[in-house]
């Protein structure tokens, strides 16, 4: 994940190892214990009241549930929206379990997995007092997947739902009452999805925020993010892009219709475009309760939180994000596979790891696209590297391999291109600088271009035309699974159908027929073991293209102030804290 993030059960075991005993504090300070929040919810409470104070170094891509993809916005959005399913609030193993939310139960498949039926709970109301219906869920899927205006989220539904003939253009262009024929709403409590192929993991797909209901009469397109109708326990009182968001209780939310939410704070305040280092200082001072992006504290703060007084309030989870660099296959000379392989060998991953925080706060050096935490991971390394003696970067043999590949691509003296990083994420910029220095050793000269996180994908790196016009060959990003399988991790970053005019995540613009077919065949297979094996083979196909440069399997130092209640790491959203039932003392 970008964002959106789900990990397989294997990560819990890995996180347990990192915890060195889970709740053991490892220090003389008082508190719930170092790594206590990795596998359990810390400071449990049902106490209502108070204001939960959050901060973000930039902004949402969009808070509109149908036009967002960041993991933190999917996690946070559950406070004001309810999808058909969601992930169980909690920490560790239980956070990976998909559970009914707006629906009464998980889906009922038929027709060999090509048809999925859900029943909605009765009595669920929006903040304006009107009743949520299945037609609102249908409309939410239509607007998020079929309109040209909303491009920031994934397009799974458009890819797999049976389309109208002629092709459905979305509710903004198609004014018919029927809309997309492959989503049926026979009554206000029933919704039926008809797919063009079996989709064995559909309950995970409908856990995404795109199934959060939107009443057609209240939809204002791209302006909807400033007037979102709430189906969850909180309503948005104000959202000013680049400045703040404030939430208060939805007066029409009924606990009896919502068995998973506690709705503890009276208010939730989110400050946007805040300096990342300043957020850390306010966390330590107790004036901010959470950094909502879930990326962990910055490099300068890491020694402070590991001191005895603060360490009991720190978690160091294996996050399940892959931090990697995409090489765009349409930007010269990276359209040549040998130039891409040269980058694979010449990118000093240990230097990139060190720049992001080292093994403890950065993560382990990566060699595959699938992290070890995701079902389907297979250990391999197509482009092995060795470090020079004395810690002076890559050894001569590794650099020689890079130079051989440069000769094979017709660039024996190297080439020039650009690399991007998010300007408000200092650790990511430092990683770009480390890569810049290592590539220079073989004559590959890269200039660093920085963009704000809130616009990173929708205006810059996720817009193919912008990338091509500006000659951006390399783009740093992080990704975690949309749900805990190889398909949930890979589809949106390497399948050709994921390439979009804006807001895309397939930054390499890979559209390899063999890779596309392998993914399509895997998701249609009802044999879980066969699917899992296939995902590992697809990973090898992707690395064979050399279009993705894995850097680190992410870890982070996460800080939870002592006044925060119900703090636990959710692996469903990439290893950040679960905001659904968080409160304050």
C-alpha positions in Angstrom: 0.0 0.0 0.0 0.0 2.6 -1.4 -1.1 2.3 0.3 -3.7 0.1 1.2 -2.5 -2.7 3.1 -3.2 -6.1 4.2 -0.7 -8.8 5.3 -0.8 -12.5 5.5 -0.7 -14.4 8.8 3.0 -15.0 8.4 3.7 -11.4 9.3 2.4 -11.9 12.8 5.0 -14.5 13.5 7.7 -12.2 12.1 6.4 -9.4 14.2 6.5 -11.6 17.3 10.1 -12.3 16.7 10.8 -8.6 16.3 9.0 -8.0 19.6 11.5 -10.1 21.5 8.8 -11.2 23.8 5.9 -9.0 22.9 5.0 -7.1 26.0 8.4 -7.0 27.6 9.4 -3.4 28.1 13.1 -3.8 27.6 13.7 -0.7 29.7 13.3 0.7 33.2 10.5 3.1 32.2 6.9 2.6 33.1 4.3 1.8 30.5 2.6 -1.0 28.6 5.8 -2.2 27.2 8.0 -2.1 24.1 6.3 -3.8 21.2 3.2 -4.5 23.3 1.0 -3.1 20.5 2.3 -5.4 17.8 0.2 -8.4 18.8 -2.3 -7.0 21.2 -4.4 -3.9 21.8 -2.7 -1.7 24.4 -4.5 0.5 27.1 -7.9 -1.0 26.5 -10.8 1.1 27.4 -14.5 1.7 26.7 -14.4 5.2 28.1 -16.2 7.8 25.9 -15.4 11.4 25.5 -12.5 13.8 24.7 -10.9 14.8 21.5 -8.6 12.6 19.5 -5.9 14.8 18.0 -4.2 13.6 14.8 -1.6 15.1 12.4 -0.4 14.5 8.8 2.7 15.8 7.1 0.7 16.4 3.9 -2.9 15.6 3.0 -5.2 12.8 1.8 -5.1 11.9 -1.9 -8.8 12.5 -1.2 -11.0 11.7 1.8 -13.7 10.7 -0.6 -14.1 6.9 0.0 -14.6 6.4 -3.7 -11.5 8.4 -4.8 -8.7 7.4 -2.4 -6.0 4.7 -2.1 -3.7 5.6 0.7 -3.7 3.0 3.4 -4.1 5.6 6.2 -7.2 7.1 4.4 -8.8 3.6 4.0 -8.1 3.0 7.7 -9.3 6.4 8.9 -12.3 6.5 6.5 -14.0 3.7 8.4 -14.8 6.3 11.1 -17.3 8.0 8.7 -18.0 5.3 6.2 -19.0 1.6 6.3 -18.2 -0.8 3.5 -19.9 -4.2 2.9 -17.1 -5.9 4.8 -14.0 -4.6 6.7 -11.1 -5.9 8.7 -11.6 -6.8 12.3 -10.5 -4.1 14.7 -7.6 -5.2 16.8 -3.9 -6.1 16.5 -1.8 -9.0 15.3 -3.5 -12.1 13.9 -7.1 -11.0 14.4 -6.6 -7.8 12.4 -6.2 -9.9 9.3 -9.7 -11.3 9.5 -12.3 -9.9 7.1 -15.7 -9.5 8.9 -19.1 -8.2 7.9 -19.7 -4.5 8.3 -22.6 -2.9 6.4 -23.5 -6.5 5.3 -25.0 -9.0 7.8 -22.5 -11.7 6.7 -19.8 -12.4 4.3 -20.8 -12.9 0.7 -22.6 -15.9 -0.7 -20.9 -17.1 -3.9 -22.7 -18.9 -6.7 -22.1 -19.7 -10.4 -18.7 -21.0 -9.6 -17.6 -17.8 -7.9 -18.8 -15.5 -10.7 -21.8 -14.2 -8.6 -21.7 -12.8 -5.1 -24.7 -11.8 -3.0 -24.7 -9.6 0.2 -27.6 -8.7 2.6 -27.4 -5.3 4.2 -28.2 -4.6 7.9 -31.5 -2.8 8.5 -31.7 0.5 10.3 -28.4 2.0 9.2 -28.8 5.8 8.7 -26.7 8.6 7.3 -25.9 11.7 9.4 -28.9 13.5 7.7 -31.3 10.8 9.0 -32.0 9.1 5.7 -31.7 5.3 5.4 -28.8 3.5 3.7 -29.9 1.2 0.9 -28.3 -1.3 -1.4 -28.8 1.2 -4.3 -26.4 3.5 -2.5 -23.7 0.8 -2.4 -24.3 0.1 -6.1 -24.0 3.8 -6.9 -20.8 4.1 -4.9 -19.2 1.3 -6.9 -20.3 2.9 -10.2 -19.0 6.4 -9.4 -15.7 5.1 -8.1 -14.9 2.7 -11.0 -16.6 4.1 -14.1 -16.3 7.9 -14.1 -13.4 9.7 -15.6 -13.5 12.3 -12.8 -12.7 9.9 -10.0 -9.3 8.3 -10.8 -7.4 8.0 -7.5 -8.7 4.6 -6.4 -8.2 1.1 -7.9 -10.5 -0.1 -10.7 -11.0 -3.7 -9.7 -14.7 -3.6 -10.1 -14.5 -2.2 -13.6 -12.0 -4.9 -14.5 -14.1 -7.8 -13.2 -17.8 -6.8 -13.3 -19.7 -7.8 -16.5 -20.0 -4.6 -18.5 -23.1 -3.3 -20.3 -23.3 -3.4 -24.1 -22.5 -0.8 -25.2 -19.9 -0.1 -22.5 -21.2 1.6 -19.4 -19.8 5.2 -19.0 -20.6 5.7 -15.4 -23.4 7.6 -13.6 -22.1 11.1 -14.6 -22.5 10.4 -18.3 -25.2 7.6 -18.2 -28.4 9.2 -16.9 -30.4 6.0 -16.9 -31.9 4.7 -13.7 -30.6 1.2 -14.3 -26.9 2.0 -14.4 -24.6 -0.9 -14.5 -26.6 -4.1 -15.2 -24.2 -6.5 -13.5 -24.9 -5.0 -10.1 -28.5 -5.9 -9.1 -30.4 -4.5 -6.1 -33.7 -6.6 -6.0 -34.6 -4.8 -2.8 -33.2 -2.2 -0.4 -31.2 -4.8 1.6 -29.8 -7.0 -1.1 -27.0 -6.4 -3.6 -25.8 -8.9 -6.2 -22.5 -8.7 -8.2 -22.1 -10.5 -11.5 -18.5 -11.0 -12.5 -16.9 -11.9 -15.9 -14.7 -14.5 -14.3 -14.6 -16.4 -10.9 -13.0 -14.2 -8.2 -12.1 -16.3 -5.2 -11.2 -13.4 -3.0 -14.2 -11.1 -3.5 -15.0 -10.7 0.3 -11.6 -8.9 0.5 -12.4 -6.7 -2.4 -15.6 -5.4 -1.0 -13.8 -4.4 2.2 -12.3 -1.5 0.3 -13.8 1.9 0.8 -15.4 1.9 -2.6 -18.4 0.0 -1.2 -19.1 2.7 1.4 -22.5 3.9 0.3 -23.1 7.2 -1.4 -26.6 8.6 -2.0 -26.9 9.6 -5.6 -28.8 12.8 -4.8 -25.9 14.0 -2.6 -23.0 13.2 -4.9 -21.2 16.3 -6.2 -18.4 14.6 -8.1 -14.9 15.8 -7.2 -16.4 18.2 -4.8 -18.0 15.4 -2.7 -14.8 15.3 -0.6 -16.0 18.5 1.1 -19.5 17.3 1.7 -19.3 13.6 2.4 -22.5 12.0 3.8 -21.5 9.8 6.7 -22.7 6.2 7.3 -20.3 5.7 10.2 -20.3 6.9 13.8 -18.7 10.3 12.9 -19.6 13.0 10.4 -17.2 15.4 8.8 -17.9 18.9 10.0 -15.2 20.6 8.0 -12.5 19.6 5.5 -10.2 22.3 4.2 -7.6 20.8 1.9 -4.1 21.4 3.0 -5.2 22.7 6.4 -7.5 20.5 8.6 -10.4 18.2 9.1 -12.8 18.0 12.0 -15.2 15.3 12.9 -18.0 14.9 15.5 -20.6 12.3 16.3 -23.1 11.3 13.7 -26.4 11.8 15.7 -28.1 9.1 13.6 -25.5 6.3 14.1 -27.0 3.4 16.1 -24.7 1.1 18.0 -27.2 -1.8 17.6 -26.5 -1.8 13.8 -22.7 -1.7 14.2 -21.2 -4.4 16.3 -17.5 -3.5 15.6 -17.3 0.2 16.4 -17.1 1.8 19.9 -17.1 5.4 18.8 -15.2 6.7 21.8 -14.0 10.3 21.3 -16.6 13.1 21.1 -14.5 14.8 18.5 -11.6 14.0 16.1 -9.3 16.8 14.9 -6.8 16.3 12.1 -4.2 18.9 11.2 -2.7 18.7 7.7 0.5 19.9 6.0 2.5 19.7 9.3 6.2 19.4 9.4 7.1 15.7 10.0 9.8 16.4 12.6 7.4 18.8 14.4 4.8 16.1 14.5 7.3 13.8 16.3 8.0 16.5 18.9 4.3 17.1 19.5 3.8 13.3 19.9 6.4 13.2 22.6 5.0 16.3 24.3 1.5 14.8 24.3 -0.2 17.5 22.2 -0.7 15.2 19.2 -2.1 11.6 19.7 -1.1 10.0 16.3 0.7 10.7 13.1 -2.1 9.4 10.9 0.1 8.3 8.0 1.7 5.5 10.0 5.2 5.8 8.6 6.9 5.9 12.0 9.0 8.6 13.6 11.7 10.4 11.7 15.4 9.7 11.9 16.2 12.5 14.4 13.5 11.3 16.8 14.4 7.6 16.8 17.0 7.8 19.5 14.6 9.8 21.7 11.8 7.2 21.5 14.3 4.4 22.2 15.4 6.0 25.5 14.3 4.3 28.7 11.5 6.8 29.5 9.8 6.5 26.1 10.6 3.0 24.9 7.6 1.4 26.7 5.4 3.4 24.3 7.1 2.2 21.1 6.2 -0.5 18.7 8.5 -1.8 15.9 6.3 -3.8 13.6 7.2 -5.6 10.4 4.9 -3.4 8.4 4.4 -5.4 5.2 5.1 -2.5 3.0 7.6 -3.0 0.2 9.7 0.2 -0.4 10.8 0.0 -3.9 11.7 2.0 -7.1 9.8 1.6 -10.3 11.6 2.0 -13.6 9.2 3.3 -16.3 9.6 1.0 -19.3 8.5 3.8 -21.7 11.1 6.4 -20.6 14.4 6.1 -22.5 16.8 4.5 -22.0 14.9 2.5 -19.4 12.8 1.1 -22.2 15.8 -1.2 -22.7 15.8 -4.1 -20.3 19.6 -4.1 -20.1 19.6 -0.5 -18.9 17.1 -1.6 -16.2 19.2 -4.5 -15.2 22.2 -2.1 -14.8 20.1 -0.1 -12.3 19.3 -3.3 -10.5 22.9 -4.1 -9.9 24.1 -0.5 -9.3 21.4 0.4 -6.7 23.1 0.0 -3.3 20.3 -1.4 -1.3 22.2 -1.3 2.0 22.8 2.4 1.5 19.1 2.9 0.8 18.2 0.9 3.9 20.6 2.9 6.0 19.1 6.2 4.7 15.6 5.2 5.7 16.6 4.2 9.2 18.6 1.0 9.1 17.4 -2.5 9.9 15.4 -1.4 13.0 13.5 1.6 11.5 14.0 1.0 7.8 13.6 -2.7 7.3 15.4 -5.7 5.8 17.0 -5.5 2.3 14.5 -6.7 -0.3 15.1 -8.9 -3.4 11.5 -9.7 -4.4 8.3 -7.8 -5.0 6.3 -9.9 -2.7 7.3 -9.3 1.0 7.9 -12.4 3.2 4.6 -11.5 5.0 2.4 -12.2 2.0 1.0 -15.5 0.9 3.0 -16.6 -2.2 6.3 -15.1 -1.2 9.3 -17.2 -2.5 12.8 -16.3 -1.6 15.0 -15.6 -4.6 17.5 -13.0 -5.9 17.9 -12.5 -9.6 20.4 -9.6 -9.2 22.6 -10.5 -6.2 24.8 -7.8 -4.7 27.8 -7.8 -2.4 29.2 -5.0 -0.3 32.8 -3.9 -0.5 35.1 -4.5 2.4 35.1 -1.7 4.9 31.5 -0.6 4.1 32.3 1.5 1.1 29.3 0.6 -1.0 29.0 -2.2 -3.6 32.0 -4.3 -4.4 33.8 -4.2 -7.8 32.3 -7.4 -9.1 28.7 -6.1 -8.5 29.6 -2.8 -10.2 31.2 -4.7 -13.1 27.9 -6.5 -13.7 26.1 -3.1 -13.9 28.7 -1.8 -16.4 28.3 -4.9 -18.6 24.6 -4.3 -18.8 25.2 -0.7 -19.6 27.3 -1.8 -22.6 24.6 -4.2 -23.6 22.0 -1.4 -23.7 24.3 0.9 -25.7 25.1 3.2 -22.8 28.7 2.2 -21.8 29.3 5.6 -20.2 26.0 5.6 -18.4 23.0 7.9 -18.9 20.9 10.6 -17.2 17.4 10.5 -15.8 15.2 11.7 -12.9 14.2 10.0 -9.6 11.2 11.1 -7.5 10.4 11.1 -3.8 7.7 12.6 -1.6 8.9 16.0 -0.3 7.2 15.8 3.1 8.8 12.4 3.9 12.4 13.1 4.8 13.4 9.4 5.0 12.2 8.8 1.5 14.2 11.8 0.2 17.3 10.5 2.0 16.7 7.1 0.3 16.6 8.9 -3.1 19.9 10.6 -2.3 21.6 7.3 -1.4 20.4 5.8 -4.7 21.7 8.8 -6.5 25.1 8.4 -5.1 25.4 4.7 -5.7 24.2 4.9 -9.4 26.8 7.7 -10.0 29.5 5.1 -9.5 28.7 3.5 -12.9 27.9 6.7 -14.7 24.1 6.8 -14.2 23.4 10.4 -13.3 20.0 11.1 -11.6 18.5 14.3 -10.5 16.0 14.2 -7.6 12.5 15.7 -8.1 10.3 16.0 -5.0 6.5 16.1 -5.0 4.0 16.4 -2.0 2.5 13.1 -0.9 -1.1 14.3 -1.3 -0.6 14.9 -5.0 2.2 12.4 -5.7 0.1 9.8 -7.6 -2.8 11.9 -8.9 -0.8 14.7 -10.4 2.8 13.4 -10.9 4.2 9.9 -10.8 0.8 8.2 -11.4 0.1 10.2 -14.5 1.8 8.5 -17.5 1.8 11.7 -19.7 3.5 13.7 -17.0 6.1 11.1 -16.5 6.8 10.7 -20.2 6.8 14.5 -20.9 9.2 15.2 -18.0 11.5 12.2 -18.6 11.0 10.7 -15.1 12.6 7.2 -15.3 12.7 6.3 -11.6 10.0 6.7 -8.9 10.2 5.7 -5.3 7.1 4.4 -3.6 5.8 2.0 -0.9 3.2 -0.6 -1.3 1.3 -3.0 0.9 -1.3 -5.5 -0.1 -4.9 -4.6 -0.7 -5.7 -7.9 0.9 -3.6 -10.7 2.3 -2.7 -12.6 -0.8 -0.3 -12.3 -3.7 -3.0 -11.0 -5.9 -4.0 -8.4 -3.4 -0.4 -7.2 -3.4 0.6 -7.5 -7.0 -2.5 -6.6 -9.2 -2.4 -2.9 -8.9 1.3 -2.4 -9.4 2.1 -4.8 -12.2 -1.1 -5.8 -14.1 -1.5 -3.9 -17.4 -5.2 -3.2 -16.6 -4.1 -1.1 -13.6 -2.5 1.6 -15.8 -4.7 4.7 -15.6 -4.5 8.3 -17.0 -4.0 9.5 -13.4 -3.8 8.2 -9.9 -2.1 5.0 -11.0 0.2 2.7 -9.1 1.7 0.7 -11.9 4.4 3.3 -12.2 6.6 1.1 -14.3 3.7 0.8 -16.8 4.2 -2.9 -17.1 1.7 -4.5 -19.5 3.3 -7.9 -20.0 0.8 -10.4 -21.5 2.3 -13.4 -19.7 2.1 -11.6 -16.3 -1.4 -10.3 -16.9 -2.6 -13.8 -17.9 -0.9 -15.5 -14.9 -2.6 -13.1 -12.5 -6.0 -13.5 -14.1 -5.7 -17.3 -14.1 -4.6 -17.3 -10.4 -7.5 -15.2 -9.1 -10.0 -17.4 -11.0 -8.6 -20.6 -9.4 -10.6 -21.8 -6.4 -7.6 -23.9 -5.2 -5.9 -21.7 -2.6 -2.7 -23.7 -2.6 -2.4 -23.5 -6.4 -3.1 -19.7 -6.2 -0.4 -19.2 -3.6 2.2 -21.1 -5.6 1.3 -19.1 -8.7 1.9 -15.8 -7.0 5.5 -16.7 -6.3 6.0 -17.6 -9.9 4.5 -14.3 -11.0 6.9 -12.5 -8.7 9.8 -14.1 -10.6 8.3 -13.1 -14.0 8.1 -9.5 -12.7 11.6 -9.4 -11.5 12.7 -10.9 -14.8 11.5 -7.6 -16.5 13.8 -5.7 -14.1 11.1 -2.9 -14.0 10.8 -3.0 -10.2 13.8 -2.5 -7.9 12.9 -3.8 -4.4 14.7 -1.8 -1.7 13.5 -2.8 1.8 10.8 -4.9 3.4 9.6 -2.1 5.7 9.7 -1.8 9.5 9.0 1.4 11.5 9.4 2.8 15.0 5.8 3.7 15.9 5.0 5.9 19.0 1.7 5.7 20.9 1.4 8.5 23.6 0.3 7.2 27.0 -3.2 8.9 26.9 -4.2 7.0 23.7 -6.5 4.0 24.4 -7.1 0.9 22.3 -3.8 1.3 20.4 -2.8 -1.8 18.4 -1.0 -2.4 15.1 -3.4 -3.5 12.3 -1.8 -5.6 9.6 -4.9 -5.0 7.5 -3.7 -1.5 6.8 0.0 -2.0 6.4 1.2 -2.1 10.0 0.0 1.2 11.3 -2.3 1.7 14.3 -5.9 0.9 14.0 -8.0 4.1 14.3 -11.4 2.5 14.4 -11.8 2.2 18.1 -9.0 4.5 19.3 -9.9 6.8 22.2 -8.2 9.1 24.7 -8.0 9.1 28.5 
